[in-house]
């Protein structure tokens, strides 16, 4: 998504600037080319050498420096870039930006970039400064500009020792926000239901039946759809993968058991355009849940646990599918993979199914990679080679939606 993209990272003089070297590292790791523009005060918090080393390019911090590659660096950088991120954006820079003031390396670059290239603004300051009416007016003005997206500051412990709203989001979330800004909104107006993670079927208050799913594939699909402008309902079982949601396009609905997930999906499905069922839902659940912890008795050598089938979410959605709705399932198999997946595709009235096998190295539960084959009811199939789950998700969404 960021491979080959040219990104200007603009840094102003706030304590959150200490996070920006990690942001630059993540951008470069993702394949982006990075240039850095700063205020002089920003270099009180992070060194020019650090920024230059990580970005691989000279830092633009002085409009009049004799070593500038171009005499009008603040014009050439916006010509070069695909997007610009300003992080942290202090109250001072927000005020200048909203008023068109350009009096240093960073604000002159912003001024020449804002009307021509996508910009992501990440405010960071003390909560009292954030609540200042002038700051809020500046944010309202900036949000009204077509090319500008503002990511809300987070709540939490601030540098002054108090707690409130004003923290800059973590670098990983800023990367996700940049990917969102740079992705064409091909799914704008679409409502998508995605399930992710494993379900937990309670035996007693301290034990449950589950599986090894981490939810990485389902979360990656949610991110891919949200970047394209879809409104995503993400129904989560047990999920360890972080759900990054910089612009509120993803509504997370927690549903730990198969029964809870079934209820959530049936509630959302009537208003859904596309459902992608990626969760590893338990097929069986204890017939009764003990109210207290089951204790091992003296001399006991075994325990018999009666199980009952869980609701079949895919089948229920398929049977209640209306014209125009699209249902996509997942099949994780260990034997007769293709045959089992195609039977599931037909039996549950799906439009497409994504098959992966635990016999494929690097695929399946808990891995960061996957290898899948897509089958549709039209008889088409597409085999995707081993790739990151994020890349697999992008391709699945491209092909199937």
C-alpha positions in Angstrom: 0.0 0.0 0.0 2.9 2.4 0.8 5.4 0.7 -1.5 6.9 3.3 -3.8 5.0 6.2 -2.2 6.8 9.4 -1.5 5.9 10.8 1.9 6.9 14.1 3.5 7.0 13.8 7.3 6.5 17.2 8.9 7.5 17.6 12.6 6.7 20.5 14.9 8.1 21.3 18.3 6.1 19.0 20.7 7.2 16.3 23.0 5.4 13.7 20.8 8.2 14.3 18.3 10.1 11.5 20.1 7.8 9.0 18.4 8.5 10.2 14.8 11.8 8.2 14.3 9.7 5.0 14.7 7.1 6.4 12.3 9.8 7.0 9.7 11.2 3.5 10.3 7.8 1.9 9.7 7.2 4.0 6.6 10.6 3.0 5.1 10.0 -0.6 6.1 6.7 -0.5 4.2 8.6 0.6 1.1 7.9 4.4 1.2 10.5 7.0 0.4 10.6 9.7 3.1 11.7 13.3 3.3 11.5 15.3 6.5 10.6 18.9 7.1 10.8 20.4 10.6 10.5 23.5 12.6 13.7 24.5 14.5 12.0 23.7 17.8 11.2 20.2 16.7 15.0 19.5 16.7 15.0 20.2 20.4 13.1 16.9 20.8 14.7 14.7 18.2 18.0 15.1 16.5 18.6 16.0 12.9 21.1 13.1 12.6 18.5 10.6 13.8 16.0 11.8 11.2 18.5 11.9 8.4 19.8 8.4 9.2 16.4 6.8 9.3 15.0 8.6 6.3 18.1 8.3 4.2 17.7 12.0 3.2 18.8 15.4 4.4 16.4 17.1 6.8 14.8 20.4 5.6 14.7 22.7 8.7 15.9 26.1 7.5 14.3 28.0 4.6 17.5 29.9 4.0 20.2 27.2 4.6 22.9 27.4 1.9 23.0 23.6 1.7 19.3 23.2 0.5 19.2 21.2 -2.6 16.8 23.7 -4.2 16.5 27.4 -3.4 12.7 26.8 -3.1 12.7 23.5 -1.1 9.2 24.2 0.2 7.9 24.1 -3.4 10.0 21.2 -4.7 9.1 18.9 -1.8 5.3 19.1 -2.4 6.0 18.6 -6.1 7.9 15.4 -5.2 5.6 13.9 -2.7 2.4 11.7 -2.9 1.3 12.8 0.6 2.4 14.7 3.6 1.9 14.0 7.3 2.3 16.6 10.0 3.0 14.8 13.3 3.0 16.1 15.9 0.9 19.1 14.9 1.2 21.6 17.8 -1.4 24.3 18.6 1.1 26.8 17.1 1.4 25.0 13.8 -2.4 24.4 13.6 -3.0 28.1 14.0 -0.5 29.0 11.4 -1.8 26.4 9.0 -5.4 27.5 9.3 -4.4 31.1 8.7 -2.0 30.5 5.8 1.0 31.7 7.8 4.3 30.4 6.4 7.3 31.6 8.3 9.6 28.5 8.6 10.6 25.4 6.8 7.6 23.3 8.0 4.9 25.9 7.5 6.1 27.0 4.1 6.1 23.4 3.0 2.6 22.9 4.4 1.3 26.1 2.7 2.5 25.0 -0.7 1.3 21.4 -0.2 -2.1 21.7 1.3 -4.1 22.6 -1.8 -2.4 20.0 -4.1 -1.6 16.8 -2.2 -3.3 14.6 0.4 -2.4 15.7 4.0 -2.7 13.9 7.3 -2.7 16.1 10.4 -2.0 14.5 13.8 -2.5 17.1 16.6 -0.7 16.6 19.9 -0.8 18.9 22.9 -1.9 19.3 26.5 -5.7 18.8 26.9 -6.2 22.4 28.1 -4.5 23.6 24.9 -6.6 21.2 22.8 -9.8 22.6 24.3 -8.9 26.2 23.5 -11.6 27.6 21.2 -9.0 29.0 18.8 -7.4 25.6 18.4 -10.8 24.0 17.8 -11.6 26.7 15.2 -8.3 25.9 13.5 -9.2 22.2 13.4 -12.6 22.9 12.0 -11.1 25.1 9.2 -8.5 22.5 8.3 -11.1 19.7 8.3 -13.1 21.7 5.8 -10.3 21.5 3.2 -10.7 18.7 0.6 -7.2 17.4 0.8 -6.8 17.3 4.6 -7.6 14.6 7.1 -7.3 15.1 10.8 -6.7 12.2 13.1 -8.2 12.8 16.6 -5.7 12.8 19.5 -6.0 10.0 21.9 -6.9 10.2 25.6 -4.4 9.1 28.3 -1.4 10.2 30.3 0.1 13.5 29.1 3.6 14.8 29.3 2.7 17.1 32.1 1.6 14.2 34.3 -2.1 14.7 34.0 -4.5 12.6 32.0 -6.8 13.9 29.2 -7.2 14.2 25.4 -4.2 15.3 23.5 -1.9 12.3 23.0 -0.7 11.7 19.5 -1.7 8.3 18.2 1.0 5.7 18.1 3.2 5.3 14.9 1.4 2.1 13.8 -1.9 3.9 13.8 -0.4 6.9 11.9 0.8 4.4 9.2 -2.7 3.0 9.0 -4.1 6.5 8.7 -1.7 7.3 5.9 -2.7 4.2 4.0 -6.4 5.2 4.5 -5.7 8.7 3.1 -3.8 7.3 0.1 -6.3 4.6 -0.9 -9.0 5.4 -3.5 -12.5 5.1 -1.9 -13.8 2.4 -4.3 -16.1 1.0 -1.6 -17.6 4.3 -0.4 -21.2 3.8 0.6 -20.8 0.0 1.0 -21.7 -1.7 4.3 -19.5 -4.7 5.1 -19.9 -7.3 7.8 -16.6 -9.1 8.8 -16.1 -11.8 11.4 -12.7 -12.4 13.0 -11.0 -14.5 15.6 -12.0 -17.7 17.4 -15.0 -18.2 19.6 -14.9 -19.4 23.2 -17.4 -21.9 24.4 -17.6 -21.9 28.2 -17.3 -25.1 30.2 -17.4 -23.4 33.6 -16.4 -19.9 34.9 -12.7 -20.6 34.3 -12.5 -22.9 31.2 -13.6 -22.9 27.7 -13.3 -24.7 24.3 -11.6 -22.7 21.6 -9.0 -22.8 18.8 -5.8 -21.2 17.8 -7.2 -18.3 15.8 -5.7 -14.8 16.5 -8.0 -12.9 14.2 -5.2 -11.5 12.1 -6.8 -12.4 8.7 -10.2 -10.9 9.7 -8.7 -7.7 11.1 -6.6 -7.3 7.9 -9.8 -7.6 5.8 -11.5 -5.0 8.0 -8.6 -2.6 7.5 -8.6 -3.2 3.8 -12.3 -2.5 3.4 -12.2 0.6 5.7 -9.3 2.1 3.7 -11.5 1.8 0.6 -14.3 3.8 2.3 -16.6 1.0 3.4 -18.6 1.2 6.6 -17.4 -1.9 8.4 -19.0 -3.9 11.2 -16.3 -6.1 12.7 -17.7 -8.9 14.8 -14.9 -10.2 17.0 -14.4 -13.4 18.9 -11.1 -13.8 20.7 -8.8 -11.5 18.7 -5.2 -10.6 19.6 -4.5 -8.6 16.4 -4.8 -4.8 17.0 -7.8 -3.2 15.3 -6.6 0.2 14.1 -9.4 2.6 13.4 -8.0 6.1 12.8 -11.2 7.6 11.2 -13.9 5.6 12.8 -14.8 3.5 9.8 -14.8 0.3 11.8 -17.4 -0.5 14.4 -16.1 -3.4 16.6 -18.8 -5.7 18.0 -17.4 -8.2 20.6 -19.0 -11.6 20.5 -17.0 -14.3 22.3 -19.3 -17.3 21.8 -20.7 -18.9 18.7 -24.2 -18.1 19.9 -23.3 -14.4 20.5 -21.6 -14.1 17.1 -24.6 -15.7 15.5 -26.9 -13.1 17.1 -24.7 -10.2 16.2 -24.4 -11.3 12.5 -28.1 -11.9 12.2 -28.7 -8.4 13.6 -26.3 -6.7 11.2 -26.9 -8.8 8.1 -30.2 -7.2 6.8 -28.4 -3.9 6.4 -25.2 -5.3 4.9 -24.0 -5.3 1.3 -21.2 -7.8 1.7 -20.3 -10.3 4.5 -16.9 -11.9 4.8 -17.0 -14.7 7.4 -13.4 -15.1 8.5 -13.9 -16.1 12.1 -13.0 -19.6 13.4 -16.4 -20.5 14.9 -16.6 -23.5 17.1 -18.8 -26.3 15.7 -19.6 -27.6 19.1 -20.3 -26.1 22.5 -20.8 -27.7 26.0 -24.4 -28.8 26.4 -24.5 -27.2 29.8 -22.2 -24.6 31.4 -21.3 -25.3 35.0 -22.0 -22.4 37.4 -18.9 -23.1 39.4 -15.5 -24.4 38.6 -15.5 -28.1 38.0 -13.3 -29.8 40.6 -11.3 -32.9 40.1 -12.4 -35.5 42.6 -10.0 -37.7 44.5 -9.1 -40.7 42.4 -11.0 -39.3 39.3 -9.3 -40.5 36.0 -11.6 -39.0 33.4 -14.4 -36.5 32.6 -17.1 -36.8 30.1 -18.2 -33.6 28.5 -21.4 -33.5 26.5 -21.3 -31.2 23.5 -24.0 -29.8 21.3 -23.7 -28.2 17.8 -23.5 -24.4 17.6 -25.6 -22.2 15.3 -24.4 -22.2 11.7 -23.7 -18.6 10.9 -22.8 -19.0 7.3 -25.8 -21.2 6.5 -28.2 -18.8 8.2 -26.9 -15.8 6.4 -26.9 -17.7 3.1 -30.5 -18.8 3.6 -31.5 -15.2 4.4 -29.5 -13.6 1.6 -31.4 -10.9 -0.4 -30.8 -10.0 -4.1 -27.7 -7.9 -4.3 -26.1 -9.1 -1.1 -22.8 -10.9 -1.3 -21.7 -13.7 1.1 -18.0 -14.7 1.2 -16.8 -17.5 3.5 -13.5 -19.0 4.6 -12.6 -22.7 4.8 -9.6 -23.9 6.7 -9.0 -27.5 5.8 -6.5 -30.3 6.6 -7.6 -32.9 4.0 -9.6 -33.0 0.7 -9.2 -29.2 0.8 -10.8 -28.2 -2.5 -13.6 -30.7 -2.3 -14.6 -29.7 1.2 -14.4 -26.0 0.3 -16.6 -26.3 -2.8 -19.2 -28.3 -0.8 -19.3 -25.6 1.8 -19.6 -22.9 -0.9 -22.7 -24.7 -2.4 -24.3 -25.9 0.8 -24.2 -22.5 2.5 -25.4 -20.5 -0.5 -22.2 -18.4 -0.6 -21.0 -16.3 -3.6 -17.3 -17.1 -3.0 -15.1 -19.0 -0.5 -11.5 -18.5 0.5 -9.6 -21.8 1.1 -6.4 -22.2 3.1 -4.8 -25.4 4.4 -2.9 -26.1 7.6 -0.7 -28.3 5.5 0.8 -25.2 3.8 3.8 -23.9 5.6 3.3 -20.3 6.7 -0.4 -20.4 6.5 -3.2 -20.8 9.0 -3.6 -19.8 12.7 -1.3 -17.3 14.3 1.0 -16.6 11.3 1.6 -13.2 9.7 1.4 -14.8 6.3 -1.1 -16.9 4.4 -1.6 -18.8 1.2 -5.1 -19.1 -0.2 -7.2 -20.0 -3.2 -10.4 -18.1 -4.0 -13.4 -20.0 -5.5 -16.6 -18.4 -6.8 -20.0 -19.9 -7.7 -19.2 -18.9 -11.3 -16.6 -21.6 -11.4 -13.6 -19.2 -11.3 -10.6 -19.8 -9.0 -7.6 -17.6 -8.2 -4.6 -19.0 -6.3 -2.7 -16.4 -4.2 0.9 -17.2 -3.3 2.3 -17.0 0.2 2.2 -13.3 1.2 1.5 -11.2 4.3 -2.1 -11.4 5.6 -2.4 -7.7 4.9 -1.4 -8.2 1.2 -3.7 -11.3 1.0 -6.6 -9.2 2.4 -6.0 -6.4 -0.2 -6.2 -9.0 -3.0 -9.2 -10.7 -1.6 -11.1 -7.4 -1.4 -9.9 -6.5 -5.0 -11.0 -9.8 -6.5 -14.2 -10.5 -4.5 -15.8 -7.2 -3.8 
